[in-house]
């Protein structure tokens, strides 16, 4: 199910956007909605072939320029090359919109985490967001721009067996607020969206080990979120209608945080489920 867009198809006309992790899920949804609103888009991930395929589909559907690029957000050199290719491929020397969506997370008991498991999530989520924000500055400092990072809600109250992602997303929230203050003088707005349970393949995979303990039963609106709902919010935050909004982490979760009352799933029950899951066996091996 999708809802009709409330945005004009030219509200982002002439804007150039780069979306990391844009080949699937929320990133792809945001790329499609930005293009539908008039933007030219570059989508990037480690799977260049997938990004090129999706970019072709976006260009065909919306009639705007769309390109697919290779990107490893953990590598500053790869980030530099991707930004340069995005600006050049979209026909200019600047970018107007950056969406930091590249991420990785999984359920795992905190006391059993290896150094590599801890580092992997922080390097993708937190370091990757920093690398991309730092690079975006050079492409936005002259004409301004909008940086939008995808955070989450689990770290707002704490969530068992999700320590690396919770730590990384907390850091992303801090990056968002700090850069919003520091770069406002260049008319660079920096915001984040914190989605609750949005049903994508990536989320299903990450949460599968937690079974019903991460289900939607605690969401007052009674259902998971949809990608198009998050994407509509992204378009708004990147649009001229939101030019006085910066430094905000906007929660979109069907009321889940309100209903949780500061409590997540029972940690002991959650750990037992994780330890008995096939995903735990694979990651431990």
C-alpha positions in Angstrom: 0.0 0.0 0.0 1.2 3.5 -0.8 -0.4 6.8 -0.5 -0.6 9.6 -3.1 2.2 12.2 -2.8 1.3 15.6 -1.4 4.3 17.2 -3.1 4.5 18.9 -6.4 6.6 17.1 -8.9 8.9 20.1 -9.3 9.5 21.0 -5.6 13.1 19.8 -5.9 13.6 20.7 -9.5 17.3 21.3 -10.2 18.5 19.7 -7.0 21.2 17.0 -7.0 20.9 14.3 -4.4 23.2 11.5 -3.3 21.7 8.6 -1.3 24.0 6.1 0.4 22.7 2.6 0.8 20.3 3.6 -2.0 20.0 0.3 -3.8 17.2 -1.2 -1.6 14.8 -0.6 1.3 14.4 2.9 2.8 17.3 4.3 0.8 15.7 3.3 -2.5 12.4 4.6 -1.4 13.8 8.0 -0.6 15.7 8.1 -3.9 12.4 7.4 -5.8 10.5 10.0 -3.9 13.2 12.6 -4.3 13.2 11.9 -8.1 9.4 12.1 -8.1 9.7 15.6 -6.5 12.0 16.7 -9.3 15.5 15.9 -8.1 18.3 14.3 -10.0 19.7 11.4 -7.9 22.8 9.3 -7.4 22.4 6.1 -5.5 25.4 4.4 -4.1 26.4 1.2 -2.2 28.9 -1.6 -2.3 26.7 -3.2 -5.0 27.2 -1.0 -7.9 25.4 -3.3 -10.3 22.2 -3.1 -8.1 22.5 0.7 -7.9 22.9 1.0 -11.7 19.8 -1.2 -12.2 17.7 0.7 -9.8 18.9 4.1 -11.2 17.8 3.0 -14.6 14.4 2.2 -13.2 14.2 5.6 -11.4 15.1 7.6 -14.5 12.5 5.7 -16.6 9.8 6.2 -13.9 10.4 9.9 -13.2 12.1 11.4 -16.2 15.0 12.7 -14.2 18.7 11.9 -14.3 19.7 9.0 -12.0 23.0 7.2 -11.7 24.3 4.2 -9.7 27.7 4.3 -8.1 30.0 2.2 -6.0 30.6 3.2 -2.4 32.2 1.8 0.7 31.4 4.3 3.4 34.0 2.8 5.7 36.7 4.0 3.3 37.3 7.8 3.1 39.0 7.3 -0.3 35.9 5.5 -1.7 33.7 8.3 -0.3 35.8 11.0 -2.0 35.6 9.2 -5.3 31.8 8.6 -5.0 31.0 12.3 -4.3 33.1 13.4 -7.2 31.4 10.9 -9.5 28.0 11.9 -8.2 28.6 15.7 -8.8 30.0 15.1 -12.2 27.5 12.5 -13.2 24.6 14.7 -12.2 26.0 17.6 -14.3 27.7 20.0 -11.9 30.3 20.6 -9.2 28.0 20.7 -6.2 25.4 18.6 -4.4 22.3 19.9 -2.7 21.1 16.8 -0.7 22.9 14.0 1.0 21.0 11.1 2.6 23.1 8.9 4.9 21.3 5.6 4.8 24.1 3.0 4.6 23.9 0.9 7.7 24.4 -2.5 9.2 23.1 -4.1 12.4 22.2 -7.4 14.0 21.0 -8.9 17.3 23.9 -10.3 19.4 24.4 -10.6 23.2 26.7 -7.7 24.2 29.0 -9.7 26.4 29.7 -12.1 23.5 30.5 -9.4 20.8 33.9 -9.7 19.2 36.0 -6.7 18.5 35.4 -7.1 14.7 31.6 -7.3 15.2 31.7 -4.1 17.3 33.9 -2.3 14.8 32.0 -3.4 11.7 28.8 -1.7 12.7 30.4 1.4 14.1 32.5 1.8 10.9 29.5 1.5 8.6 26.9 3.4 10.6 28.9 6.0 12.6 32.2 6.4 10.8 30.4 6.1 7.4 28.0 8.9 8.3 30.9 11.1 9.4 32.9 10.4 6.3 30.0 11.3 4.1 29.1 14.5 6.1 32.7 15.7 6.0 32.9 15.2 2.2 29.5 16.8 1.7 30.7 20.0 3.3 32.9 20.8 0.3 30.0 20.3 -2.1 27.5 22.4 -0.1 29.5 25.2 1.6 29.0 27.6 -1.3 25.3 27.2 -2.0 24.0 25.5 1.1 22.3 22.1 1.2 20.5 19.5 3.2 22.0 16.5 5.0 19.6 13.9 6.2 20.7 10.8 8.2 18.7 7.7 8.9 18.8 7.0 12.6 16.5 4.7 14.6 14.5 4.6 17.8 16.0 1.6 19.8 18.8 3.7 21.3 16.4 6.3 22.6 15.5 4.0 25.6 18.0 1.2 25.2 17.5 -2.2 23.6 19.0 -5.5 24.6 21.3 -7.3 22.2 21.6 -4.3 19.8 24.6 -2.5 21.4 26.7 -1.6 18.4 23.8 -0.2 16.4 22.4 1.7 19.4 25.9 3.2 20.1 26.3 4.1 16.4 22.9 5.7 16.0 23.4 7.7 19.3 26.6 9.0 17.7 24.7 9.9 14.5 22.2 11.9 16.5 25.1 13.8 18.0 26.7 14.4 14.6 23.3 15.7 13.4 22.9 18.3 16.2 26.5 19.4 16.2 26.9 19.9 12.5 23.5 21.7 12.4 24.9 24.3 14.8 28.4 24.4 13.2 27.3 24.6 9.5 24.2 26.7 9.8 26.2 29.8 8.8 26.8 28.1 5.4 23.0 27.4 5.1 23.7 23.7 5.4 20.8 22.1 7.3 21.4 18.8 9.1 18.6 16.6 10.3 17.8 12.9 10.9 14.9 10.6 10.7 14.4 7.9 13.4 12.1 5.2 12.0 10.5 2.6 14.2 9.8 -0.8 12.7 9.5 -0.3 9.0 9.0 -3.5 7.1 12.0 -3.9 4.7 14.0 -7.0 3.8 17.0 -5.6 5.7 15.0 -5.0 8.9 13.3 -8.4 8.7 16.7 -10.0 8.5 18.2 -8.0 11.3 15.3 -8.6 13.6 14.5 -12.2 12.7 16.6 -13.5 15.6 14.3 -11.6 18.1 11.1 -13.3 16.9 7.9 -11.9 18.4 9.8 -9.8 20.9 10.4 -7.3 18.2 7.0 -7.5 16.6 4.6 -4.6 16.1 2.3 -5.6 18.9 3.5 -2.6 21.0 2.8 0.0 18.3 -0.4 2.0 19.1 -1.2 2.4 15.4 -1.1 -1.4 15.1 1.1 -1.9 12.1 4.6 -1.6 10.9 5.6 1.6 9.0 5.9 1.7 5.2 8.9 2.9 3.2 6.9 5.5 1.4 5.9 7.1 4.7 9.5 7.5 5.7 10.4 8.7 2.2 7.6 11.4 2.2 9.1 12.7 5.5 12.5 12.8 3.8 11.2 14.8 0.9 9.7 17.3 3.2 12.8 17.7 5.3 14.9 18.2 2.2 12.4 20.6 0.6 12.1 24.4 0.6 9.1 23.9 3.0 11.6 22.9 5.8 14.2 25.6 5.5 13.9 26.6 9.2 14.3 23.0 10.5 17.8 21.9 11.4 19.3 19.8 14.2 16.2 17.7 14.6 15.9 13.9 14.9 12.3 13.3 13.8 10.8 10.1 15.1 8.3 8.2 12.9 7.2 5.0 14.6 3.4 4.8 14.9 3.6 5.9 18.5 5.9 3.1 19.5 8.2 5.1 21.8 5.3 6.6 23.6 3.7 3.2 24.3 7.0 1.6 25.3 7.2 3.9 28.3 11.0 3.6 28.3 10.9 -0.2 28.2 11.9 -2.5 25.4 11.6 -6.3 25.1 12.6 -8.3 28.2 16.4 -8.6 28.0 16.6 -12.2 29.4 13.9 -13.5 27.0 15.4 -11.6 24.1 18.9 -13.1 24.8 17.5 -16.6 24.9 15.8 -16.2 21.6 18.9 -14.7 20.0 21.1 -17.6 21.3 18.8 -20.2 19.9 18.4 -18.6 16.4 20.2 -19.8 13.2 21.5 -16.2 12.7 23.4 -16.3 16.0 25.0 -19.6 15.0 26.1 -18.1 11.7 27.6 -15.0 13.2 29.3 -16.8 16.1 30.9 -19.2 13.5 
